[in-house]
Amino acid sequence: MSSQHKQTIPHDKHPHFGNLPLGTSGPLDCALMGTALLNTPYLNKGAGFTAEERETFKLTGLLPVDIQTLDRQVKRAYQQYSSRRDDLAKNTFMTSLKEQNEVLYFKLIQDHLKEMFSVIYTPTEGDAIQNYSRLFRRPEGCFLNIDNIDRVHDDLAQWGTPEDIDYIVVTDGEEILGIGDQGVGGILISIAKLVLTTLCAGIHPNRTLPVVLDCGTDNKELLDDDLYMGLKKPRVQGEQYDKFVDTFVQSARKLYPKAYIHFEDFGLPNARRILDRYRSSIPCFNDDVQGTGCVTLAAIMAGLHVSGLKLTDMRMVVFGAGTAGTGIADQVRDAIAADSGKSKEEAAKQIWCVDKPGLLVKSQGDKLTHAQIPYAREDSDWKGADHSDLLSVIKKVKPHVLIGTSTRPKSFTKEIVQEMAGHVERPIIFPLSNPTRLHEADPADLNEWTSGKALIATGSPFPSVKFDGKEREVAECNNSTCFPGIGLGCVLSRTSLLSDKMLVAAVKALAAQSPALKDPDRGLLPDVVNVREISVHIAKAVIRAAEEEGLATEKGIPEGDEMLEEWIREQMWDPVYRPLRLVSKETASKQAMGQMGFSGVNAS
């Protein structure tokens, strides 16, 4: 192909909204030249710079002569990716690519999403986090440590002006992806979650900020490792910890008042407590508590549609009453209350939670976590009845829905499943524990034990199942189909809070995309490959709910639904090369200088 070919650039998405601050049509201002431009991943195009751009930005002599299309660059990058010997090496390659050229990085993933998802996220990202201090090459994100609380505000202030940051993901690294306390390596989960918000919902990557709160670690392997890069001390809890978290939250709100804060992988004692402390005053979200609950509730709603049952008539057992299990229970409870007009206390009576001691009951007292208390049953209701194990509870409750978040592999035995199936026509069974080796049951077994009647969703991808020659898809409860769209709706509406009604609206929007609504043999949830369009619908529902509650502060949100969808799409970042327009450094914005968020930290 000739080096003089015409560069493929995006057409104006929606002319009505091209001038929005987050609009993605037209050229990008750029004040950088030469190697400074090539070292800025948000603006760098590598061999994709046009002949005119090479002249204007003094790149001739710094690049090979041939001008490459983005598609050709993707082809080369995919060949390089495929040559890596294992998934961890592929993950490391992708990290390196992201630090060089963000458009190419996201376009490569977008073109190979099904193949690469498990490499850039779970389970491979968990391996990268465990090896963070050994694989470390260059810092990404904001590192705050509990021994320097007085520096939190100044350290956060380096990342932009009050207008520059839309989305912050913060972790303390205590409970990472089912692999536990990973200390400072938790920064990689903040980065990975932000990658998913861009990939799945078009959150602008240069307007995001990953943060780790380094509070020490109780991971002995890390403490004994002389290469470990975090605080080498036992994890700090209590009053000092709470002060540290609050200093971060207050500083982030003061510095970036429009930013939405996403809490990620905090430990069981803190995740719900921190969310409850701040969600009534700032727009914030916890994916482990709320995201898992939202996507699971959407799958439940689709399953109830197939089985012809109303949410308000459903009985549900949750096996594993930790952060994820109680988060699912909360979302289901809130949806029952919203649909029926019942109080949350009354709605909670349709949910039974089972943990290590058996059914949660009130006599367990101080042993119950804050999140478990609403689901503890009266001991008198179970007087004389065994409630020490899951089978006993299933026999008495006769649930329509069984959720597994226990991390106890094979705990949904044939006896338990067939006991459940003996009382309901279409048992809805979701073994959600990750990784795959910790799943409560294999979907193929669930399908066989119920003679093909079970409606199944899992926490990891599984192949379709067959019974009597009929094939059924197994849905994956992938949070990435939900939390990015919720975040997009909050960012674009500039909501002052993320309310329960906004979350219910998001769930209903996701459930409405279920393939099973049209064909009961299809999956209960849409495939992640369609996630950007799903995110548009979720964001629209979130924005409308925010407007109805008087929480949306953005001006000029379109009234018509069709126009609102256009407005949303125009503000979703796409991995395409936009033309660059030279501006002077004296008048340049921080974006034009490549200094916004953590995407431009290589700029000089």
N, C-alpha and C positions, 0 to 999 in steps of 0.2 A: 504494500500500500504506500502511496506517495506520502512523503513527509509534509506535503502541502495540503493534505486533506482538510476539509472543514470540520472544526471541532463540534461535537454533539453537545448542545447546551439545553437546559430545560426551557420550555416555553413558559410564558406567564401562566401560572396556575389559574388564578382567578383575578382578572383585572380590577374588580370591585375593591379588592383588599390588598393590592400590591404595595401600598405605602404604609402598611402597618409596621410598627417597630420590630415585630417578629416576622414580618413578611419574608418570603423566600424566593420571590421573583426578582429578576433583574440582576445587575452587577453588585459585587462586594467592594467596598472601599478598602484600599490597602496602601499603607505608608512604608512598608518594608521592601528592601531590595536585596538582590544577591543572596549570599549564604544565609542572611537573617530570615529571608522569606522561605528558603528551602528548609530551614530548621524550625519552622513554625507549623506544626502538624495540621492545624485547622485551616490554614491557607495554602499549604504546599500541594502542588499537583505533580511533582516529580517530572517525568518526561511528558506529562500531559499539558504543560504550558504551551499556549499557541505561539506562533512566530512573533506576533505583535507583542504579546506579553513578555516574551524573552528579551525583546529589544527594550521595552518600556521599563522593565524591572531589573535590567542588567544581569540577565541569566545566561546570555550567550557565552560560551566557553565553560560554563558550569554544568552543562547538560549534554548528553549525546545529541546528535543533530536530528534524529528521527523524532517526530512528534507523535505520541501514542494516544490512541483513544482510551477512555476509561475501561472499556470492555477488554482491550488488549492488555492493559495493565492487570486487570482482574485475572485474565487467563494466565499470565506469568506468575502472579502471586499465588494462584491456586496450585500451580505446578510446584512451586517452592514449598507451600504448605503440605502438599501430599507427599513430598520427599522426606518429611520429618519422621523419625523412627517410631514415635509413640505419641499418645495424646498429650502428655505433659510437654513434650518438645514442641508439639503443634501449638499448645497454649502459649508457650514462651515466644514462638515465632509471631503469633498474633499480637502479643504485647509489644514486641519490637516494631511491627508494622504500624500499630496504632500511634506509637511515638514518632513516627515519620510522616504518615499521610492518613489523616482521619477519614477522608472521603473514600479512599481506596479500601481502608480497613472495613468500614461499614458496608460498602458495596459488595465486597467479597463475601461477608457473612450473609447479606441479604440474598445473594445469588445461590448460596449453599446453606440455607438456614437449617434445614432438617439435619444435615450432616454435621454442622459445626456447633449447633446449640449446646451439645453436651461437652464440647471442648472449651467454649468460652464461658460456660456456666457450670452447673453441677452435672456430673461429679468431678470433672477435671479441675475446675477452679478450686475445689476443695484441696486437691493435691498441691496446687500452686500455692495456696495459702499456708499449708503445712510446711512447705519448703521455702517460704518467703525470704527468710534471712540467708538462705543458701543460694537462691536464684537471683537475689537483688542485683540490679544493675544501675538504676537511677530512680530517684524518688518521684512518686506521683501522689498528688493530693495533699491534704493538710494534716499534720501530725501534732496533736495537742497532748501534753502529758500532765498527770495529776500533781506532779511535784512543782509545776510552774503555772499554777492557776492564774497568777497575776499577769501572765503573758498571753492568755487566751484571746483577749480582745485584739491586741496588736497583731498576733499571728494570723487571726482570721481576717484582719483588715487588708492583708496583702493581696487578696483575691479579687478586688474590684471595688466599684462604687455602689451606692445603694440601688442603682438601676441594673446592675450587671449580672446578678445571680438569680436564677429562677428555681433551682432544685438542688437541695442539699441532701445527701445520704450520709448518715452518721452511725457508727457502730462503736461498741466498746470491746468487741472481739471475744466476748465471753462464751457465746454459744453459736459457733459458726457451722452452718450447713450440716448439722448432725455430727460434726467431728470435735465439738467442744471448744475449750478455751485456746485461742490461737494468738492472744496478745496483740502486738502491733501488726501482725500479719493480717489482721482484720481489715486493714485499709483496702485490701484487694476485693473484699466483698462489697465495700462501698463503691469501688470503681466498677465492678461487674454489674451491680444493680443499675448504675447510671448508664452503662453501655446498653442495657436492656431498655431503659426509658427512651433512649435515642433510637435504637433499632426498632422498637415496637410501637412507639408513639411520637417519634419525631421531636422529642425534647432537644433543644439546641445544645450540642456537646460543649460548646465554649461558654455556656451559661449555667454550667453545673459545677458542683463542688463536693468531692468525696472527703470525708473526715474520719479519722480514728481517734477515739479518746483512750489514750494509753494509761490504764489504771494499774499496770503490773499484770502478772499472770500467775495462776495456780498450776500451770502446766509444767511439771518437773523437768520434762525433756527440754523445754525451752530455757528454763532457768539454768540448766546444767550445760547448755550449748554455748560455747564461747563465741559463736558467730551470731547469736540472737541479737537483734537490733533494737528491741524494746526495753522498757524498764525492767531490770532484773531484780524484782522484789515481788512478794506475794500480792495478789490482787487486793486493792483497797476497796472497802465497802463502807456503809454507814454514813455518818454526817459529812465526812470529807468527800466521799463519792457524790452525794447529793449536791453538795456545793459546786463541785466540778461540773456536773451535768447542767446545773442551773446557770452557771457562768457561761457555759457554751451556748445554751439556748438564748439567754438574754443578749449576749454579744451578737449572735447570729441575727436575731430579730432587729437589733439596733443598726447593725451594719448593712443588712440585706432585708429590709422590711417587706419586700414582695416575695421573698423566697418561701417555698414549701419545704418542710423538714420531714424527712423520711427516716425513722428509726429502724435499724436493722440488726438482727442477731444479738440483741441484749439477752442476758441470762434470765432464767425463769423468775428469780425474785424481783427483778427490776423491770422487765419488758412491759408488763401490764401497768405497773405502778407509775412508771414514767409517762406512758401514754395517757393514763387517766389524769395525771397531774397537769398536763399541758394542752390536751385536746379541746378544752373549753375556752382557751384563750388565744391559741395560735393555730394556723392551718398545718396540721401534722398527721402522720400516718405511721403505723407499724405493720410491715408486711407479714411478719410471723403471726401477729395477733389478728389483724384485719384482712390482709390479702388472702391468706389461706382460707379464712372464713368466707370471704366473698366468692371466691372461685368455686369452693365446695358447695356453697348454697346455690349458686347458679346451676351446678350439675344436679343437685337435689331437686330443684324446681323442674328441670327438664325431665328427670326421672319420674317425678310425681305426675307430670303431664302424660307421660307414656302409660303410667299405671292407673291413671284416672282418679288420683287421690288429691285432696286439697291439703295445702300446707297446714291449715288450722286443725286438720284431723290426724296429722301424722304423729307417730311416736318414734323417737330417735335415741339410739344408744351410742355414746362416744367412748371408745376404748383407748385410754391414754389421755389423762386430763392435765397435760402440760400446757405450754403457751399455745401451740397449734390447736389442740383439742378444745380448750376453753374458748379460744378465738372463734372456732367454728360454731361452738354452742352459742356464743354471743350473737353472731350474725343470724343464725337460725331463729333464736329467741326474738331478736329485734324485728325480724321480718314477720314472724307470727303475730307479734304485738301490732305492727303496722297494718297488717291485713285484717286482723280480727277486732281491733280496738281493745284487746285485752291489755292489762298491765304487763310489764316485763316479768314481774314476779309470777303472774299467772301463766304466762307463755312458757316460762322456764320449767313448768311442771310437765311439759311434753318431752323433756330431755332428761336422760339418765346418763351420768358420767361414771365410768369405772376406771380406777387406777390401781396401783400396786396393792393397796389394802382391800380391794374389791370396790363395791358401790360406794360412792361418796355419801356419807350420812352425817347428820349434824353432831352426833356424839364424838366425831373425830376432832372437833374443836380446833385447837391451835395447830393441829397437823394439816389443816386445810389452808391452801394458799388464798390470797385475796380473790383471785380469779375463780377459784373453785367454790367458794362459799354460796353463790347464788344457786348452785346446782345440787347442793347437799340435801338429801331427802330426810324426811322425818323418820326417826328410828321406829316409831310406832307403826308406820306403814309396812314395815318389814318384820314385825314381831313374829318370831317363830318360823320365818322364811330365810333360807340361806341366801346371802348376798356377797359371799366371799370370792366368787369367781365369775367370769363372763357368762358361762353357760347357765348358771343359776339365774342371773339377771335376764338373760334372753328368754328363759322359760316363763318367767313371770310377766315381763313387760310385753313380750310379743311385738317387737319393734318392726316398723316398716323400713327403717333406715339403720344401717350399722356402719359407723365410721371408725377407721383404725389410724390412730396417731401415736401408737405405743412404742414403736421401734422394736417390737417383739416378733421376730420372724415366725411365720406359720402358726400364729396364735388363733387365727380363724380356722378352726379345725372342721373336718367334715361333719362331726356331730353338732357343733355349734351352728354351722351354716344350714344344715338340714333341719335343725330345730326351728330356726328362723323361717325357713322356706315352708315349713309345715303350717304356718299360721297366716302367711300373706301370699298373694298371688304373684307379685313381682318384687321380690326382695331387692332393695337398693343397697349395695354393698361396696364400700370404698376403702380398700387397703391403701393408705396414703403415706405410710412411713418411707422415708428415703435414707440411704440409697436403696436400690432394688433388693439387695440381700436382706434388708430389714422389713420388707413388705409382710403384712400380716397373712397374706394368701396370694397364690398365683391365680390370675384371672381364669386360666384354663381349668383349674380345679373348681373354682367357684361356678363356672359355667356348667361343668359336668355334674357337680353335686346337686345343682338345682334344675337339672334337665333343660338347660338353656334359658331359664326364666330370670336369672339374676340380671339386674341392670348395674353395670360395673364401671367404676372410674378408679384410677390409680394415681400414685404420686410420681411415677416415672413412665416413660413410654413402654408399651407392651404391644405385641402383635394382636391381630384380630383373633377371636375364638370361634370355634365351630361346634355345633351339636345337631345331629340328624341332618347333616348336609347344609345347614343354614349358618352363614357367617355373620358375626356381629363385631362391630368395631368396639375397641376398649378406649374410652375417653381418658385423657391425661389431665388431672387437676393441676395445670401449670399456671402458677401465679402470674406469669408473664402475659397471659391473655387478659389480665385484669388490672394489676396495679399501675402499669404505665398509662393506661387510659384514664384512670382516676387522677393520677398526677397531672396529666395533660389538661383535664377539665379544671382542676384547681389552679394551675398556672395561668391558663388563658382567661379564666373568670376573675383572677386575683381575689379568690374567696378569702374571707376573714377567718373561716373555720371549715373543717371537714365534718359535716354532721352525719348522724345516723341515717337521715332521709337521703342524703347524697350517696351514701354507700349502698342503700337499698336500691336506689335508682340505677347505680352502676351494675349491681347484681342482675336486675331485671333486664337491662340492656344486653348483658352478656348471655343470659339465659335465652333471650329472644333470638340469638344467633345459633342456637343449638341445632345441629343437623337432625337430631332425633325428633324434633317437632314435625318434620316432614316425612321421616322414615325411621320407625322405631328400632331398626337394625343398625342405624348409624350411631356415631358417638354422641354422648350426652353433652359434650362441649365442642366448640369449633377447634379446628387445627391451628397450631401456632403459626403456620405459614400464612394465614390470613389475618395476622394480628394487627397490622396497621389499620385495616378497614374496621376491625372490631374496636380498636381504640378510638376511632372517630365516633362511633355510636355510643361508646361508654362516656367519652368526654362530653358529647352533646347532652346525654342524660344527666351527668353531674352538673353541667353548667345550668341547665334548666332548673334542677332542684335547688341549686345555690341561689338562683334568681327568685324562685318562689319563697325561699326562706329569708330573703333580704340580705344574703351573705356575699353576693357577687359585687365587687367594687369596680370592675373594669367598665369603662364607658363604651357605648356603641356596639354592644352585643346585638347581632341581628335578631329580629323578632321571628321571622319565618324559619322553619326547620331546615329547608333546603339551603337557604342562604347561610344559616348557621354552620351547616356542614362544610360549605365552601370556605367560610371564615376560618374554621378549624384547620382544614387541609392546607390553606395558604400559609399557616403559621407552623406547620410541621416541617422540620428540617429533613431534607432528603440527601442521600449520598450522591450528589452530582457536582460536576465542576461548573461553578458559576463564573462568568467573566469577572476579571479584576479591574478595578478603576483606581488609578494612581491619585493619591491625595497627599498633601504636605504633612509632615510630622507635626507642624505647629498647630494645625487644625484637626488632626486625626483623632478619631475616637479610640478608646482602648481596644475595641474589636479590630479596627484598622491597624493598630500597632501589634496585634496578636497577643494581647496581655489580659484577656478575659478568661475567667474560670481556670480550669486546670488543663485546658487544651492548648493554651498558648505559652506554657511555662518555658518552652525551649527558645522562645524568641529572644533576640538580643538586639 
